[in-house]
Amino acid sequence: MTAGTPTPDQAAARKAATVQQTLEAEDSRVYLRRPTAVDQHEFLDLMHRSRKLHHPWIQPPLTPAGYQQYLQRMARSDHQGFLVCQREDHRIAAVINLNNIVHGAFLSAYLGYYAGAGFNGRGLVSEGLAQVIGMAVDQFGLHRLEANIQPGNAASIALVRRLGFRREGFSPAYLFIAGAWRDHERWAWVHGRDQLLPPGVPLEVARQLP
């Protein structure tokens, strides 16, 4: 077995964590997978190589303890985490998270995302994010996704604008990142429907409505 090749158990775990419906988008260069314990080494290696790219915009997990905390958070019912993986070689290219999901009459979540170094600027996050938006509506019944972005992060702002997000406001000293309170712009994507839920949403989602 060559270096970097997953063991049979690792390959089975990753296959089980793959979001099957994203494999149906054959024209996409990426598919989605749930993060698992077997991804720790690849994930942390990518994050360390991406520190210059991420500073000062985000603070992803950089230690084994941080990664385990991330997995625990994504296992909660109000969070959903996805690894954006390249179809051609199955490498992790980016991470997308739906955070603080609220059901009831709000049906909203906060969106977090970041590409790995070497995968940025190629449209891979855009393709993965489009898939996550579809899942947010079809599987989780969400109506609104909010992305909070620092004003100087032009690439991230251009990304959400392409996907139909609109700027709703400005929040001074919104998040503490890289040793300072950072201003953020609020960008939101809203599903254009009149009813509370779209058709076909799973029963477990409908049961959480008012």
N, C-alpha and C positions, 0 to 999 in steps of 0.2 A: 504493500500500500504506500503510495507516494505521500510526501509531506503535504498537509493541508487537506487531504482526502478524508471525508467523514467516514467514521466507522459505520458498519451496518445499523447499529442501534441509533447512532446520530442521524443517519439518513432516514430511518423510519420515523424518528421523532419529528424531523423537519417536514416530512411528507404529511404526517398527521396534522401538523399545524398550518398547512397550506389552506388558504381560503379558496375553496374549489371554484366558486363562481368567477373568480378573477382569471382563472385559467381559460375560461371560455372566450375572453377577449383576445382572440388570436392575433389581432393586428397590433396589440400592445407589446412593447419590449419588456414589460415588467409584470410581475404578479405579486400578490400579497401573501405574507405569512405571519402568523402570530409569533411573537418572540418567545423563546423557550430557554431553558437552562443550557442546552447544548450550543446555543448561539453565543454564549458569553465571550469566548475567546475571540471570535471573528468580530463581534460587536465592539468590544473594547479596543481591539487593535485598530479598527476603522476610526473610532472616536479619537484615539490618540493621534493618529495621522491627520485628523481633521481639525485639530485645535486652532490652528491659524485661521482656517476658513470660518470656524464657528465664533471666534472672539470678535466683538463683545456681544454677539446677538443672542446666543443661547448657552446653556450649561448642561450638556448631556451627561449621563453616567460615565465616569472614567475609572472606577475601581470595581473589583468584584462585589464589594458590599453595596456600592451604588447600583450596580446592575441588578442585584438581588432585590433591592428595594424597588427598583423600576418594575421588575416582574410581579412583585407583590401588589404594587399599585394597579398594574394593568389587569390583575386577576379580580379586581373589585367590579361590582356590577355597574358602577358609574364611570368606568374607564374602559377604553378599547385601544389596544396598541397593535400596530402593524409594521412589519418589515417590508420594505419595497425591494424586491429581488429581481435581478436580471434573468430573463428567460434563458439566455444563451449559456450562462455558466452558473446560475443560481446564487451568485454572490449578493450580499446585502449592499444595496446602493443608497438607501435612505430609510428614514424612520418617520412614521406619521402616527400621531396619537389623537384620540378624541378624549378630552378630559372633562371631568365634572359634568357628566351627562345628567340632565334633568328631564324627567318625564312629566306627567300631568298635563297642564295646559301650556307649559313653556316649550317642551320638546326641543331643547337646545343643548349645545356642547361647545367647549372651547377647543380650538384646533391648534396642535403643535406639530411641527415638521422640520426636518433638517436632512440635507444630503451629506454623503460622505465625500471626502476629498477624492478627486478623480472621477466622480460621478456627477458633479455639479455642472450646470450650464449645458446639459445635454437633453433637457426636457423629461428626464426620468421621474423627477418628483411631480411634475405636472401630470404625467400619465397615472402615477400612483395615486395622487390626490383626487383625480377625477373618479377613480375606482372607489376610493373611500367615501367620497360624497354620495355616489350611488348607493353604497351600502348603508350610509347614515340614514337615507330616506327609506329604502326598501326593507332593510332589516330592523332598524332601530326606530323608524317612524319619525325621525327628527325633522324639524321645520327650519332650524336656524343653526348655522355654524359661525362662530366668531373667531377671528385670528387677530391677535394683538402683535403689532410689528413696530420695531424701532424706526423712526423717520428716516434714518440714514441707510436702512437696509433696502436699497433700491431693487435688488434682484428679487427679494421676497415680496415686495409690494407689486412688482410687475407680474409675478406668478399669480397672486390671488386676483389681480385685476383681470388677467386673461381668463380665469375660470369663473368670472361673473360676480366676484365680491365687490362690494361698494364701501367706500370710506364713510363711517358714521360719526367719527369724532376723534378727540385727542385726549389722552390720559397722562398728565404729568406725573413723574416719579411713580410709575405704575408697577414695575417689577425690579427687584434687587438682583442684578446680574453682573458678574465679573467685578464685584467690589463696589458697585454704585447703584443708586436708584435711577432707572432708565425710563425716559419718556416713551410712550407707545402710541401709535395710531390704532384705532379700532376699525377693522374691516369685517364685514359680515356678508355671508351668503344666505339667502332666504329662499326656501322652496315655494314656487308659485302655485299654491293650491288654496282652495276655499274651505275645504273641510279640515277637521282636526287631524285625521290620519289619512295617508294615501291608501289605496286599495292593496290588499294582500299582505299587510304587515302582520308578523307573527302574533299569535294569541297572547303570549307572555308580555308583549309590549302593550297591547290593548288593555290588559288587566291593570296597568299602572296609570290609566287615565282617570280624571276626576269622576 
